[in-house]
Amino acid sequence: MDLALLSLVLCIVGALLALSLNGSVRVVVTGIVGIAACLGALAAALRVLIDGNSVSFHSTLLLPLSGIDLTLDPLGALFVAVTSIVGIASCLYYIGYARDESGSRLSLSMFMLFLLSLLLVPMASSVMTWMFAWEIMALSSMLLITTEHRHSQAARRAALWYGVMTQLGAGSILLGFLIMTLPAHAQTFTLLEQHAGGLTSLERSAAFIFSLIGFASKAGAVPLHVWLPKAHPEAPSPISALMSGSMVALGIYGIIRVGLTLLGGGSLWWWLVVTSLGVASALFGALHATTSTDIKRLLAYSTIDVMGLVLLGVGAAGAMAATHHHEVAHLAMVASLLLIVAHSGFKGCLFLAAGAIERSTGTRNLDQLGGLLSRMRVTAIVFVVATLSVMAVPLFSGFSSEWLLFEGLLGGFISHNSATSIAMLVSVTALALTGGLTAIAFVKAFGIAFLGQPRSSNAEHARDASPTMGVAMFFLCIPSIVLGLAPGSVIPLLNRASDVGLRLHVASPLRPGAGLDLLSSRGSIEPLLILAVGVIASLGLWGLLRLVARGGVRRAAAWSSGRDVLTPRMQYTATSFAEPLQRVFVDVLRPDNDLDVTHESESRYYEQHLAFLNRVDDTIENSIYQPVIKLVRRAGTAALRLQNGSIHRYLALGFIALLVVLVVLT
């Protein structure tokens, strides 16, 4: 536990140094201290994951009344390791990225406090410690959202949405914890777990639902996701990487910790609800990612998509555990945890690459990019590696994790419960459909941003990222490659985390090895063998083409549709690429299309200027949240009439309130 405590202390030291140092020294020193803190936390987490033994710490000196309770078990250690890996890259990236407002004292100190909270939440082992860390995470990240675009109305609106949603979520989590503390008369997780049996069925279900609402909102689950596509694009890119790669994963951690560990698994319908949230999130996120033209907004919706897939796995694990199919539950949980680790790498890398593009070109709009492959080669390489991973292409981490998730969902069909079988069938269908939609979204993102010709002068004069930013992006590519080629290397660590999460100790359903091989012989993948066959086949195909095409090969620029003469106006844009899909899902997406035609003054038969507007807003926000907001505003406007300045009215209202209180109390 010493290394874990040292990492937390280093985060606090880094925040203090950020407030006291000046100039570029402040950025460099803070980044180095942050890297050291993450390395210490990673070492502590790996020690717990390898040994399988939990370590604890308690002190009454830090928090009043209750003190601070920390426990690092294999489940929490996995999330600490994920945060540490993304944190190392983000701190290194920040050194080359920070300038102006993003390098200010307030921004850097909040960055270190945000990192502190991300490491502290998985270690918290009492209600007070958890809520303390959760609030630090919420407040620091809310301030960081407005750092880079302080004068932007969109950034302020995003911070407001995020602040409201995260505080409502925190209140819901606190209600769930309060229900659990009733029989235990204590607030440590150990005692809560021991006394969970003293809760009635209604109390346990209420505690789970309140907790699920809070944690699902942090994970970006539909329909509680509305803050995520607003906040991620406006935050500085290293903050976006941490929010997407680590913070949203803590929402999943909370569902596992409370639902499966503290409450002991509960009823089957709990996990069918979680699975339903996963299906809705995966499909909704993937569909909106395909239509987004803002590259960071596209990545934000992709995060909703992947977290939906993780919720599918967690829901399947809980459902299988509730129906006593422990081996399948373990497999589904391991698949979910592997997908979380893979997502932290490729999505963090993509957000850092998007930040490099925005910093170089001054825009996030894909329609104004193009031709960046020859101008930002380092960014293009890391972007394509992360893109292949998120698209679940074999030999990359996304394929390994989603294949294992597919096997876990298929294993759910052994249940004789019809509701569970239907849920697994819908989940498999959602997994397949989101795979295709994700491929469309990221082919669009890479092709339009990096291939073809530049569509703006900023894209034409773009330059690659600074060395520290490039090294940070390459660092986050490592998990995508390692987990793609040797996913079996981390399975023993995930097994220990799964055992803690499910409170089960079952034999691993996977054989030891670099690949993934199910003991039940339902299937296996050997990425290294696939790589060898692929290399041999590619060399053979290359040799065959050399023999056949002796007269020469016609060459054309990428993303040019084979044309020899191409102008930027002739090639696909992000809007045109997604337009056919918008037509298919027009009832779901409800796009806003408008054509503005300006005619020549001499004749209305000749057009002088054409402007086409295509905007796809969040349908859930427009249909659910905006009506509620309008209703609250009307209520607030009506309440203003009570404030007419009359002391007589105020006394009468006070008297009425007193009478109501007396009636209720008597």
C-alpha positions, 0 to 999 in steps of 0.5 A: 500500500506504500506505493499507492499512498505515495502516488496519491501524495505525489498528486497533491504535491503536483497540484501545489507545485502547479500553483507555485511555479511559473512559466514553462517550468510549471508545466514540465515539473507538474507533468513529471510529478504526474508521471511519477505518481502514475508509475507508483500507482501502476506498480502497486496495482500490478503487485496486487493483481499478480499476488491476488492479495488485498492491501488496506489503509485507515487513518482518522487524520484526513477526513473529519468524523469518519477518517479515510478508508482505502483498500486495494483489491484485484478489482480496484487494482485493475481500474487503478492500472487503467488510470495509471496507463492513460495518466502517464500518456496524458501527463507526457502529452500535456507537457507539449500541449499546454499553452495559454489557459490550458497551462495556467496554474488553475488548470494544472492544479485541477488536472493533478486533483482530477488524476488524484481522484481517478486513482482514489475512487477504486481504492475507496472502501467506505461511503465517506471516502468514496463520496469525497473522491467522487466529488473531487473528480466531479468538480475538478473535471467540471472546471477543466472542461472550460479551460481551453475554451473559457470564452466559448458559450459551448464550453460553458454550456457543456460544463453546466450540463456536466455539472448538473448531470454529475451532481444528480448522479452523485445524489442518486449514488448517495441515496443508494449508499444510505439505504445500504447503511441502515442495517449495518449502522456503519459505512465501511464496505466490509460491514456493508457487504456483511449486512447486505442480507439484512436488507429487505428485497425492496430495500436492496432493489431500491439501493441498486436502482439508485446506484445504477442511475448514478453510475450509469450517468457517469458511464454515459449510458443512454438516456443519461449520456447527454453530458458526454458528447458535450463535455468531451469535445470542449475539454483539453485533449489530455483531459478528454483522454482521461475522461473517456479512458478512465472516468467513464470506466469508473461508472462501470466499476461502481455498478460492479462494486455495488451490485455484485459485491456489496449487494451480493448479485441480487435479482435477475431483473437487475441485470436484465435492466443493465443489459437493456441499458447496454443495448440502447447505449451501444446502438445509439452511440454507434449510430450517432458516431457515424453521422458526427462531423466533429471528430471529438464528438464522434469519439465521444459517441463512440465511447457511449457505444463501447461502454454499452458493449461493456454493460452488455458483458456486465449484465450478462455476467450478473444474469448468469451469476443469478441463475447459477451459471458461474463459469459463463458469468466469469467469462462474460465478466473477464470479457467486459474487463478486457474491453475496458482495458482495450478501450482505455488504450485505443480511445485515449490514443484517439483523443490525443490524436484528435487534440494534435489535429485540432492544435495543428489545424485549428478545427475539429470539423472533418469537412474542413480537413483532408490530406493530413497523411502527408503532413502529420505522419506520426499522428496518422500512424497512431490514429490508424492503429487505434482505429483498427482496434476500435473497429475490432480488426483482427490482431488488435485489442478491440477484436480480442475483447469483442470476440471474448464478449461474443463468446460470453454472450453466446454462453448465456443461451444455456440458461433455461430462463426465457427472458435471459435467452431473449436478452442474450439474443438481443445483445448478440444482435446489438454487438454485430450491428454496432460492429458494422456501424463503428466500421463506417464511422471510423473509415469516415474519420480516417479517410476524410481527415487523412486522405484525399486533398486538404479542404482548407488552408489550415489543413494544407499547412498542418504540421505534426505534433510535438515530440512529447505529444507523439511519444505519448500517443505511441505509448497508448498504442502499445496496449492495442498491439499487445492485447491484440497479439497476446491477449492471453497474457493479461487473462490471469490478472483479469481472472483475479479481478473477476473473482473479486467482482463476482465473489466467485472462485471458479476455474478460468474457462480459458487455457493458459497461453498467448491466445484465447482458447476456451476450455469448452472447445467452443472456439479459440483465436491465435493472433500470432498464428493469424499474423504469420499466415497473413504475412505469408499470404500478403507476400504471396499476393504481392509476388503474384501481382508483380508477375501479372502486372508486368506492364505497370500498375496504374496509381491513383491518390487515396480517397480519389475514387480512381480519378487522375484529376481531383479537386477538394470539392469533388471528394467525399466529405463527412456529411456526404459519407453519412448521408445514405445512413441518415436516410436509412435511420431517418426516424431515429436520427431526425436530421435537420436539413436546410437548403438556402439558395441565393439567386442572381439579381438579373434572373431567378433562374440562375443561382448565385450561392447555395448553402446546405445545412445538415445537422443531427442533434441528439434525439433523446436530448430534444425529446426528453431533456429539453421539454423538462428544461422548458417546464422548469423555466416556466415554473421558475418564471411563475415563481418570480411572481411571488417576489413582488416586494410585499412584506405582507405576502412574504409573512403569509407564505411563511405562515402557510409553510409553518402550518404545513410543517406542523400538520406533517409533524403531528 
